[in-house]
Amino acid sequence: MCNSTVVLLNSISQQVIIYMGFFLFIIGLIGNLLTLLVFLSLETFRQSSCAFYLIIMSIVNTFHLFTGLLTFIMINGFAINWTNTSLFYCKFRPFCVQVCISISFSCMCLATIDQFLATLSNTRWHQFNNIKLARSIITGITIIWILCEIPFMIYYGNTLPLSTGKFNCIMTNDAFRKYYNYFHGLILSNILPLLIVILFGILAYRNVQKIAYRTVPLVRRELDKQLTVMVLVQVFYDTIALTPLAILLIYNDIPDKSLDACGIAILNIFTTLFTLLYYFHFVGSFFIYICVSKRFRQQLIHVLFTNFNRYHPRPLNNNQIQPQTS
């Protein structure tokens, strides 16, 4: 009875990874590219420190869809694991995945902190909401995370178990594995950024409430207010997306769990669902911005129609004169 249940649960998990995974990959790729198109097409967005953090996050999220989500689908959905056949890719993939995750979450934290500072009544703090400082911070953050993730290239390698006779790409250092399981994967890549965005998101929301109560709406530009709403909704969204996997990772770190084959299969299903939910952070930003920001929607429509009219000009009728090009 349990064997048939395990086979069924594993099959369900595989199908969920394939269909849900490819759905997330496609809409995430389209959404991130459209987000970049909108932010980069409007100068007021390009000159905003908060928008700059969101631009970098969208770029990194796009890379992560290929290095993280697509390979996750191929490995767990189709049993195609390129890391087992290439030592370089075995080392490069975890390094690239961790760099993308760390920079993406850092950008989300920075955008939330940026909006907390922007909503403070004391204008002295607004000097930190400038594009030059944001560029310097992102440059420093990128360098730091690249250096911090180098051990993934060192401690990942292909081993050849005698039981299977096939190469496996795994962590080859036990101390680094413990560091990743108990600190990097659980704290740095999950709980810490979640706590930061929740804390500063709540503080920014309180500031917005105070501003709305004691001042007129013209004190802050409409664009700034919409960026604040975009970030706050993203914080709420990320809380829902990241929390289940964080709880599961804590559960997985509990020693001496006694699970039979059915229990392991059920745990694998939850791992699949929560991992795909985790990828919502890298997929859903565009749809959040579309829903909550009127300016973002207007700019998206403007950019799409402008490009459409550029490549599909309206035909001239008989009473119109074609302008000379010489």
N, C-alpha and C positions, 0 to 999 in steps of 0.2 A: 504494500500500500504506500509506504513512504517513498520507495524508489520511483513509482509512477508519479507521485506528487513532486518529487525533486525534478524529474524530467520536464514536467509541465511548467513548474515555476521557472526553471532555467530557460525554457523556450519562450515564455512570456517576457522574461527579462531581456532576452536577445532581441525580440521583436520591438519592444519598447525603445531599446537603444537605437535600433536602425531607423524606425519611422519617426520617433520623437526627436532623435538626434539630428537627422537630416533636416527636419522641419526647423529646428532651432538654428542650425547652421545656415540655411538659406535666408530665413528672415533676419537673422543676426547680421549676415554679410550685407544684405540690402540696407538694413536699418543703419548700420554704422557708416556705410558709404554716403547715405543720404544725410546723416547727421553732419559729416565732414563737409558735404556740399553746402549745406545751409550755413554752418558756422563760418566757413572760409569765404563765403560769398558776400557777407555783410561786414563792413568795416567796424561797426560798433561791437559786433561779436569778437572780431579779431583783436580789438584793443581792450577787451575785458579780461581781467586775470582769471575770473571764475570760468568764463567760456573757454579760455586757453587750457585750463586743467581738463575740461570736458572734451576738448579737441584731442589732446594727447591721450586721454582715456579711450576715446573712440578708435584712434589709430592702433593702440596697444591691444584693444579688444579684438580688432580685426585680425591681427597677427595671431592672437590666442585661439581664434576660431579654427585656424589651420593647424597650428602646432598642438593644440590641446583637444578641442572638441572633435575635429575630423579624425585625428588618430585614435581618439577614444572610441569612436564609432567603428573604425576599421578593426581595432584590436578586439573589442568586446562584442561587436555585432557580426563581423565576418571572419574573425580569427585570422586576420591578416596583420601581422606584427612586424613592421619593418625594423624595429629596434633589435629584434633577434638575429637579423641577417646583416646588420651593419654596425660595427663598433662605433663609428663616428656618430651615427644617428642615435645609438643607444645613449651616448653621452650628451649629445646636443639637445635632444628633445626635452628631457627633464630640466636641463639648464634654461632653455628658452621658455618653457612653460612657467617655471618659477619666476623668471624675470618679468614676464608679461603679467602674471598674477600680482606680483609685488608692486609693480609700477601702476597698474590699473587701480588697485585698492588705495595706493598712496595718492593718486589723483583724486579719487573720490573723497578721501579724508581732507585733502587740501582744498577742494572745492567747498566742502562743508565748513571748514574753518574760515575760508575766505568770506563766505556769506555771513558767518557769525560776526566777523569783524566789520563787514559792510553794514550790518544792521545795528551796530552799537551807536548810541546817541552821542558819545564822545568822538568827535571827528578826528581826533589825534590818531586813532587806530586806523582810519581810512587810508593813511599813507602806505599801509601794507597791501592795499588792494590795487597794485599797479602791475602792468604787463612785464616790465623789465625785471622786477623782483620775481615774478612767477616763472619767467624763463630761466633765471638763475637757479631757482629752487628745483625746477624740473631737471635741469642739467645735472645738478648735484645729486638728486635722488636717483637718477638713472645710473650714474657712475657708481654710487654706493651699492645699488641692488645688483648690478652686474658683478661687482667684486664679491658681494656676499654670496652669490649663487654659483661661483666658480667651483666650490666643492662638489656640486652635482656632476660636473664634468669629470672630476677626479675619482669619485667614489661610486660611479655607475660603471658597470662592465658586463660583458657577456661571459656566462659560466656554462659549463657543459655537464649537467647532472647525469650520472651513470644510469639512473632509472629510466630516463626518457631518451637520452642520446641526442637531444636537441638543445641548441643554445638558448639561454634565457637571459634577458637584460634585467639585472637586479642591482640593488645596492650591495656593494661588496664589503662595506665596513659597518660592523655592528654598532660602534659608538655613534657614527653619523646617522644610522637608522634610528637610534633612540632619540637623537637630537631632532630629527625630522618629525618623528611620530609625536613626541611630547611637547615640542616647542615651535618648530618652524611651521609644520603643516597645521597644527591645531591653534597656536597662539598668533604667530605673525601673519598667516594667510587666512585667518578666519575670525577668531575672537577679538583680537586687538583692533583691527580696522572696523569691525562691527561696533565695538564699544565707543570708538572715537566718533564715528558718524552719528551714532545715536545721541551721544552726549552733546556734541556741537550742533546737531540738528535740533534738539530740544531747546538749547540756548538760543539758537537763531530764531526759532519759532516764537519763543517768549519775547525776543527783541522786536519781532515784527508786530506782535500784538500790542506792545507798548507804543511803538511808533504810530500805529493806526489809531491808538487811543488819544495820544497827546499832541499830534502834529497833523498838518494837512497832507494830503497825498502827494502834493508837488515837491515835498522835501526830497523824495527819492525818485529817480527816473523810473519810468514804466519798465524799461528793459531790465534794470536792476531788480525790481520787484518780481518780474517774471523769472529771472534767473534764480532768485531765492526760492520761489515756489517749485521750480524744476528740480533743484537740489534737494529740497525737503521731501518731495514725493519720491525721489530716487532713494533717499535714506530709508523711507518706509518700505519701499520695494525691496531694497537690498537686505533689510532685516528679515523679511519673509523668505528671501531666496537663500540666505546664508545660514540662518539659525538651525534648520533641521540637520544639515551636514555637520555642523559644529557639535550638536548633541550626539550624533552618531559616532563621530570621531572620539568623543569622550567615552562613549560606551565601548568602542573597540579597544580602547586603552586599558579597560578593566581586565586585570589578569585572571587566569583560571576560570574562564567562562566554559561551561559544559554545554555544548550544543550538538545535537545529533544532525544527521544529514538534512532533515527537513528544516531544522532551525537555521542551519547555514544557508540553505536555499532561500528561506524567507528573509534572512539578513541581507543576502545578495540583492534581492528585489528592492528592499528599502535603500540599499547603497546605490543602486542604479537610479531610482527615482530622485533621491536627494542630490546625487551628483548632477543629474540633468537640471534639477531645480537650481543648483549652485551656478550652472552656466547661464541662468537667466540674467545674472549680473552683467555678463558680457554680450547679451543679446537685446535686452529690453529698453535701453536708454532712449532710442529714437521714438518708440511708441509712447513713452512717458512724456517726452517733450511735445509730441504732437497733441496729446490729450490736454496738457495743462498750460501750454504757452500759445497765446494768440499770435504773438510776433513770430514765433518759430513757424507756425502754420502758414502765415502770410508770406514769409520769406521762402518757404519750401515751394509754395504755389508759384511765386514769382520766378524762382530759379528754373523750375521745371517748364513753365510756359515760355520763358525767354529762350531756353535752349531748344524747345520744340519749334518755336517760330523761326529760330535761326537756321535750323536744318530742314524745316518744312515750310518755306515761305508761301504765303497765300498767292494763288495765281492772279495775274492781272486780268481785269475785264477789258472789253473792247474800247471803253472810253478812257482808260488809263494810259499814261505815257511812261514807257520804260526809261528810267534815268540813265544818262550816259555814264560809263565807267572810266572813260579815258580823260 
